[in-house]
Amino acid sequence: MLKRTLLTGLMAASLVAGAAHAQEYTLRATANSNEQDEDYDGLVVFKDYVEKASNGAIEVELFIGTQLCANGAECIQGVADGSIDIFVATSGGAAGIFPYIQVFDLPYLMRDDRVAEAVLTDPEFVGTLRDMALESSGDTVRVMTVGNTGGWRNFANTERRIATPEDLEGLKIRTVVAELPQEVVSTLGASPTPVPWPELFTSLQTGVVEGTKNGITDIMNMKFPDAGLTYLTLDGHAYMAAIWLMNNETFLSMPEELRRVVVNGFAELQQATFASPKRKQIEAYEAFTEAGGEIYVPTPAEMQAFAEAAAPVYDWFEANIEGGTEMLDALRASAARAEEQIDAEMQVAIQ
């Protein structure tokens, strides 16, 4: 009798434990990219972490490409209405709904990876961005984290080395059809020329444009050196931020312990997207030089000249972008705190 009672008790406990670990939530996550992209790398890490850390209570389904939605505006609307749980947006893709998110496209605000990564892990800065996005979306879209998708934007062209802002003068530089990137290019003395991404190779080849502002992995994935792109200047004028969004109702519907798992999962995702471009760009830079390309790194004085030439863009941003002043102030303050801490740590480290 005792043996039978014990066995019955063990079976009951096993059933309870199994129920506790059964799948309770399914998160549909999408990225308008491909499996070679940093967004995919981050999602794979997120899925692995969340499913394990939740003991199977959360399942993450990945939809890479345009299976669920075709572009940034459509995908963000999907997040808002709950048909999509998680989406990663670029600042350009989200600008129509969250215009102030274009702060990441402003040039020369973050000097390097260490500063950028400190800013994007700063609870005060990210909290400001989250609060503004929730307000703009009527509490439907929540910013979970900001990662990276492709490193830094740099100027590249077919004509000459760009070492100073004056070297940009007169060059036709490809931009997207958006006011801010066009304002950046024209402020620096070049001629902004909107060209769709699929047409850029032919446009470089035929002289419709003479340059572009992209990360090295995009340049090499599209084989732009074959179109005559020869000169690359590592001015790092804009950090290619990836803004990870989640349906706020879905997130808040989870018990606190699972919300913690999701937040930690996004932290793991963020670190994966920070690391991925650094590894991929090594091979891309080598391939660029092997294809006959020239890479130039501006001196500190030249970088200062670029930053000074770009200064009017900040005034334009504050005057023309709703929420621009608040977002710019938040980023500048965070970057200043990061620089101060990093410089102090450096002084200790080099002694």
Secondary structure by P-SEA (a helix, b strand, c coil): caaaaaaaaaaaaaaaaaaaacccbbbbbbbccccccaaaaaaaaaaaaaaaaacccbbbbbbccccccccaaaaaaaaaaccccbbbbcccccccccccccccccccccccaaaaaaaaacaaaaaaaaaaaaaaacccccccbbbbcccbbbbbbccccccccccccccbbbbcccaaaaaaaaaacbbbbbbcccaaaaaaaacccccccccaaaaaaacccccccccccccccccbbbbbbccaaaaaaccaaaaaaaaaaaaaaaaaaacaaaaaaaaaaaaaaaabbbbbbbcaaaaaaaaaaaaaaaaaaaacccaaaaaaaaaaaaaaaaaaaaaaaaaaaac
